[in-house]
């Protein structure tokens, strides 16, 4: 299985990227997860940010994933 190297969250308020407190060992686990109701505090602006796939980017050994709110 394709191992996850980094998992980052983009603050929807200030746009800062930061390491996610949620960890997945492989892309299969990430792909099948449901990310609803999780929040984390942005280290830059201190706002509470949703941890969902739309504002996450994952880098894995053979590729990765970028959510629709990461651009």
C-alpha positions, 0 to 999 in steps of 0.5 A: 500500500502507498504510504503517506509522507505528509498530511497538511491542512490549509486554513480557510481563513488565512491560507496558511498550510500546517501539519495535520494532527490526524495521521494515516499510515497509507493512502487506502486508509485516507481514501476510505476515511470520513472526515466530518466534525474534526477541527484544529486551531490554525497556528498562524491566525488561531482560528478553528479550522475544519479538518476535512478532505476539501482543505487537505493535501496529502503527499505519499510515496507514489503521488498524493491528493489535494482537496478542492479548497487547496488552490 
